[in-house]
Amino acid sequence: MKKTKPIEKAIAIDSLPLSVRESILIAATEIFSEQGKNGARIDHIAARANVNKALVYYYFHNKDTLFAEAGKRQIQAVFSEIQTAMSNEPLEELDAVAFLKRFIRHHFLIIRGHRTSIRLLIGALADDPEMVRRLIREVADDGAVNLPKMIIRRIEEGIAAGQLRAVNPKQMLISILGMNLFFFIARPIAQVFLDLKVEDEELFLEERMTSVLDLLLYGAVERRTE
């Protein structure tokens, strides 16, 4: 019986539809977000994607490469959606406060829609923070990340115009990102310590977003003139 040449096998595999690679990435994102990088197994990812395990290795070679590709893909998706949402706003017509309100709302809603991605990235930060920094740098170098600089510039303009207090713009941006992210990351903790029972998910998240906006933009302490 004539043996198939290795090159012929490669051609046969490569002729598979692109959706095979896509299905592996989707499955990997789900498994990594559920089990973390160290807990995830390639055979579980292959089973979730409904493909042979050999195909996972063919496209991605090893678990580290697959994890990095899945992480980069999620970073790109989140940044891209936020930038697209903000680009549809009349940015030049908005003062600093209105701009920040729009950004905080878009960021909250997009993070809410990417909870699987956020779990994956939080796990990646715990397992390999250097890799996450590298992936974000790669996305930035691809030109997909210019929004942070724009936000900082608008905060600085708001301070100069007297619309915002003289805050540190970078610290303010960190606070915005942290307050929007924290509930989705630490919800189980809040449910235990605050006896938090959410009967209406939509209403609760709308109230949460309003609270973030109010606290970030107006603070919690009444400022009195001496």
N, C-alpha and C positions, 0 to 999 in steps of 0.2 A: 504493500500500500504506500503510495507516494505521500511523503510528509509535506505539510504546508510550510512554506518558508516564513521565517519571522516577519519579514517585511510585508508579506501578504496579510498577516494577522494585524499588523499595525494599521494598514490601509483599511481593513474591514472595520476595526474599532473606530478609526477616525471618521468613517463615513456615517457614524451614528448621528442622529439629529442633535442640534445644539441644546435642545431641551433636556437632554440627559445630564449635561453639566449643570444646568440650571436647577434641576430637581435635586441633585446632590448638594448644591449650595443651600437650597431651602431647607433640606433635611438636616444638614450640618448645623445651620443656624439654630434650628429648633432643639437639636440634641445638645449642642454646646450650651445653650441658654438654660436647659434643664439640668444638665449634669456637670457643667464646667468642662474645661479642656482636659483636665487630668482624669475625670470620671468617664468621659465619652469614649466610645469604642467605634472603630471603623465599621465593624459588622452591624452595629446598631444603626449607624448612619445609612449604610447600604440598604438595610431592611426598610428603614423609613422612606428612602428614596425609591424603593422597589427596583433596585438594580443589583447586579453582581458586584461583590466586594472588589473584584479585580478592576472594575471600571473606576472606582473611587481612586485607587492607586494609579491608574493610567492617567487620569486627569490631574491629580493633585500630588502624587508621589508619596506623601506621608501626612500624618495627622497635623503636624506643625504647619505645613504649607496650607492645608485645608482650613485650619483655624484662622490663620492670618488672612486668607482670601475672604473668608466669611466675615471676619471683623472689619476689614477694609471696606467691603461692600456695604455693611451697615452704616459705617461712618459716612460714606459717600451719600447714601440714601437720605440720612437725617439732615446733613448739611444742605444737600440739594433741595429737599422739600422746603426747608426753612427759607433758603435764598429765593426760591421760586415764589413762595407766599409773600415775602417782603417786596420782591420786584413788582408784584401786582398792586402794591400800595402806592398812593400818590406821595412818595417820600419827600419830594421837595416842598410840598405844601404843608407838611406836618412840622410842628415845633417839637422840641426835644421830648416833652412829656407825652404828646400824642404818639410820637415815634416809638417810645419805650412801651407804651400800652399795647400798640399793635405787635411789637416784637414779642413781648412776654406772652400775649395771647396765642400767637402762632406757635411759639416754641412749646408752650404747654400742650396744645392740641396735637402737635406732631409727635412729641415725646409720648403722649398718651397712646397714639396709634402705633408706636414702635416699642412697646414694652418688652417684647421678645428680644429685640436688638439691644435694649438697655441692659437687660439681664446678662446677655452675652458679654457686653463691653465691661460691665462691672466685674464679672468673673475674670475677664482678661486682665483688668487692672490689678486684681488680687494675685493672679497667677504669674503675669509677665508684664509689669508696667512699662518696661522699656520697649516691648513690642508695640504696645498701644501708642506710645509717643512716636515710634517710627511710622506706624500706619497713618497717624494724623498728619505727620510731616509729609508723607507721600501724597496724601489727598490734597494738602495745602500746596505742594509743589506742582500738582496737576492743575492748579488754578481754580479748584472747586471751593476754596475757603477764602472769602474776602469779607464776609459779614462781620466777624469780630472787630476788625479794624474800623469798619463803618460805624458800628455801635459805639465804640470808644470815641470816635470823632464826634458823633452826635451828642454824646454825654458832655464832652468838652465844650461843644458849641452851646449846649444848654446852660452850662455853668457860666460861660462868658456872657450869655444873654440874661442872666439872672433868673432863669427858669428852674434851675436846679441848685441845690446847695453845693458848696465846694467839696465834693466828695472825690475820692480816688476812683477814676473811671474804671480801672481794671478790677478793683475790689468790688465795685458795684456790679460789673458784669459777672464776676464769680458768684456774687450773692443771687443774682437773677437765675443763673444756671442751676445753682445748688438748691434754691427753694423750689424751682419747678421739678427738679429731678428727685428730691429727697422722698417725697411721699410715695412715688412709684417704686423706689428702692426699698424703703423701710415700712411699707404698709403693714406687714405682719406685726412689727414692733408696736406701731401706733394702735393696732386693733387690740393688742394685749394690755398695754399700759394705760390706754385711754378708754378701754372698754368700748371701742369704736364699732358701732353696728351701722352698716350702710345698707339701707333698704332701697334707696333710689340712687343707683350709680350715676346716672346722668346729672341729677340735681346736686349730688354731693360734689362731683368733679367741677361743676360750674361754680359752686360756692367756694371750692378750694382755689380755683383760678382767680376768682374775685378777691379772695383773702390775700393771695400772693401779690396781686396788683396793688391793693390798698397798702399793705405793709411796706412793700418796696418803695413805692412812690411817695407815701405820706408819713411813714414811720408810725410807731406806737405811742410815743411820748408827746404830750401837748407841749409845744414850744411857746413859752411866755416871754414877752419883752420885759426886761428889768426896768 
